[in-house]
């Protein structure tokens, strides 16, 4: 899986997005994997695979428009933490 930094997203967004359309990419912050960016087709494939093979782990993938409110609130808090740690590129 290709890896890009958060700064790469600002400096070369076209390359990052093109790579993500071809295969999932990892976005790193301070050398640590933080996010995975993937195409809608890959997301839907993973969602279908998850639904087909529920293993009882309690993990479920959601779309933003259909996710439970508690999952959205957790996502919002975690993203706020990541962004709060982001260095200013100014």
N, C-alpha and C positions, 0 to 999 in steps of 0.2 A: 504494500500500500504506500503510495507516495505521501510525503509529509511536507506541509507548508507551515510557516509561522503566521501569526496574526498579522505581522507587518507585511508579509508577502501578499496577503489579501488586499491590502491598501496599495502596495507598489505594483503588483502585477495581477489584478483581478481576473483578466482574461485567461491567463495561463492556469490559474487555480480553478476557475469554473470549467474550462475545457477539460482539465484533468479529471474533475469530479463527474463530468458527463460520461467519461470513458470508464471510470472505476472509482469506487469510494476513495476519498483522500482524508488524511488526518490533519487537523489544524492544531498546532502546538503553541503553547505560551510558556516562555521561559524554559523551553526544552521538554515540557511535559505535554503529553497528549491530552487535549481538552475537548475537542469536538470532532465528529466525523461528518463530512459533507458528501452526499451521494445523490444520484439522479432519482427522479420520481419513479422511473421504471425499476430501479434497484430497490428502492424503499417498498414499493408495492410487492415485489418478489419476496422480500423479507417478511412483510406483513402477512402475505399468503402462507409462507412457510411456517410462520409462527402460529397462525390459526390452525394449520393442518397438523401440527405436531405439538400441541400444548403439552408441556411436560410437567405441569403442576408447580412450576417455579413461582407463579404469581406475576411473571413479567409479561407485559402486553405492550405492543406498539400501537400508537394512536396518531391520527392526524390532528393538527392544531384545532381544526373546526369541530372535531368530535371528541376530543380528550376530556376526561373528567376534570372538574374545576380544581380539585386538589392536586392533580398532576400538573396543570397549568401553573398553579401557584408555586409548586416546587421548582418547575422549570424557570420561572421568572426569578425566584430567589437565587438559584444557582447561576444563571446568566448574569445577574447583578453582581455576584461575587467575582466572577471571572472578569467582567468589565472593570470593576473597581481595582483590580490588580493590574490592569493593562497600563503599560507605560504610555505617556503622551508622546506622539510622534512629531510634535511641534519643534 
